[in-house]
Amino acid sequence: MNHTNQHSRPSTPAASDLLPAASARLPESHNPNLLLTTNEAAPYLGVSPRTLETWRSTGRHGVRYIKVGSRVRYRLRDLDEWLASRMQEHTGQSGEVDA
């Protein structure tokens, strides 16, 4: 748990801090520029590959991806940023973020 004083801004946790089981599948270096396939990115986010494919095709939730020819890749830094943007303070928040 991050403890901060009133004058400093709390740091944003990396996805590996939020999802320790998923981070076990990542290299120790946790290279933020690492490109993951859909099958690698989905468990990192805690969803199925099919769900991630659906989000990508519909534009739902705004998970950024990169097209490399006909292949789809997810940059680890983008996944971490997306997860951080989904943080909630209380259950009354909608969870939807404007893209």
WODAPE-V36788 format. One line per field, one symbol per residue. ss: DSSP state (h for helix, s for strand, l for the rest). psi: psi as a letter, one per 30 degrees, with the letter a starting at -180 (. if undefined). burial: # if it has 16 or more other C-alpha atoms within 10 Angstrom, else .. A space follows every 50 residues. Layout:
ss = ???
psi = ???
burial = ???
This chain:
ss = llllllllllllllhhhhlhhhhlllllllllllsslhhhhhhhhlllhh hhhhhhhhlhhhlllsssllssssshhhhhhhhhhllllllllllllll
psi = kkkllfflkklkklefeeieeefffllefhjfgkkklefeeefefgllee eeeeeeffgkfhjklkkjbfkklkkeeeeeeeeefgklflffkefkkk.
burial = .............###.....##..#........##.#.######..##. .#...#....#.#.#.......###########................
